[in-house]
Each structure stands twice: as structure tokens, then as C-alpha cells.
Amino acid sequence: GIVALMLSANSQLTPTHVREMLSDTARDVERGATGLGDTALAGHDWATGAGFVDAFAACSRASQTP
């Protein structure tokens, strides 16, 4: 759904653009762990990836990208 919103804001986005924007605008999760023992750290990690998706920030970035 968020990707559809991003594409409605900018139909010229490539899959790479979308992936980078979602990752760059995500809210980082710095605490917690998975059942497999992966620990959340600052930045991208195995426990939480890039973090929580921020749909507003991703769509804002999409609309500002030429």
C-alpha cells in the first residue's frame, strides 16, 4: 500500500528508488531482540532491518524526487 502511495506521488520511481526511500526514511529501532537472539542496534541490523516504515516520510521523499 505504501509503495502505491509513493508511486501515485511520483510515477517515475524505479524499484531501486522505492527500496532506498523506504529504508532511508524508516524509523530506527534500537532496542529488542528476536527469538533467534539477533539484537536491535542503532542503524540497519538483522533484528529489525531498517526499522519501522514511515509512510508519510517515504511519500514526501517520493514527491520531492525528480
Secondary structure, 3 states (H helix, E strand, C coil): CHHHHHHHHCCCCCHHHHHHHHHHHCECCCCCECCCCCECCCCCECCCECCECCHHHHHHHHHHCC
